[in-house]
Amino acid sequence: MNPSKFQIKQISAQETYKVRLPVLRPGKPVTSCIFEGDDLESTIHIGIYLEDSTIGICSFFKNKHPLILDKQQYQLRGMAVLEAYQGMGIGNKVLHYGEALLQSQNITTIWCNARKVATPFYEKCGYQIFGKPFNIPDIGTHYTMQKLL
Ligand SMILES: CC(C)(COP(=O)(O)OP(=O)(O)OC[C@H]1O[C@@H](n2cnc3c(N)ncnc32)[C@H](O)[C@@H]1OP(=O)(O)O)[C@@H](O)C(=O)NCCC(=O)NCCS
């Protein structure tokens, strides 16, 4: 795929629902895509576009994890790439863009609650598991992971 066709930029929460719904909440109502804090000024949503269509997204929330002492921390949520474009480096690209943006705002730690199936992706992107796995009803086993920027 020609990388010059990609565009990565900050987007609205509404725009993320186009990818959150089919990838993270398939078969559920669009209201299930709304995350608490989506519209806060401190929340950052990033989208990667291919010819005007959103194909990948991630969001960063100013949330503190109880076990992380660093005050300059953000939570990564809603990491998703449309199925047809998975495994092509899109997730890595959109995540990296968001990390660089947060780094420029002096954020030094990013953490996330990762689905078990997605932990290899986060590990490739420099995240490490900490603490014990836990279950989120209807979604499954999750691991908390963090990355120091
Ligand atoms: C997880 C997800 C966002 C990754 O995006 P992606 O575009 O498919 O991933 P990339 O192609 O950028 O992969 C980056 C690296 O991670 C690796 N990777 C990605 N998914 C992987 C997996 N399931 N198992 C092992 N490695 C994986 C890739 O091989 C690549 O490694 P490389 O740099 O050595 O080639 C995407 O697959 C997705 O939307 N999955 C469904 C939703 C989901 O689980 N979201 C996470 C919720 S916590």
The ligand as an ORCA input file, in Angstrom:
! r2SCAN-3c Opt
* xyz 0 1
  C      -4.688     -4.701     17.693
  C      -4.720     -3.834     16.429
  C      -5.111     -2.427     16.780
  C      -3.305     -3.831     15.825
  O      -3.302     -3.018     14.650
  P      -2.617     -3.573     13.308
  O      -2.645     -2.501     12.308
  O      -3.296     -4.843     12.963
  O      -1.138     -3.876     13.825
  P       0.232     -3.560     13.047
  O       0.137     -4.155     11.681
  O       0.547     -2.124     13.145
  O       1.244     -4.426     13.923
  C       2.387     -3.870     14.566
  C       3.237     -5.024     15.051
  O       2.481     -5.840     15.981
  C       2.391     -7.173     15.500
  N       1.049     -7.689     15.804
  C      -0.117     -7.052     15.585
  N      -1.148     -7.833     15.994
  C      -0.573     -8.982     16.453
  C      -1.097    -10.173     17.020
  N      -2.417    -10.345     17.212
  N      -0.221    -11.151     17.396
  C       1.117    -10.988     17.214
  N       1.672     -9.849     16.691
  C       0.823     -8.881     16.326
  C       2.602     -7.087     14.006
  O       3.089     -8.317     13.482
  C       3.625     -5.968     13.905
  O       4.914     -6.479     14.206
  P       6.183     -6.139     13.240
  O       6.399     -4.662     13.413
  O       7.265     -6.989     13.774
  O       5.733     -6.492     11.872
  C      -5.701     -4.395     15.356
  O      -5.281     -5.682     14.964
  C      -7.136     -4.446     15.831
  O      -7.873     -3.478     15.641
  N      -7.551     -5.577     16.416
  C      -8.932     -5.730     16.874
  C      -9.290     -4.785     17.997
  C      -8.408     -4.922     19.215
  O      -8.120     -6.015     19.695
  N      -7.978     -3.741     19.711
  C      -7.177     -3.668     20.911
  C      -8.078     -3.539     22.089
  S      -7.150     -3.583     23.597
*
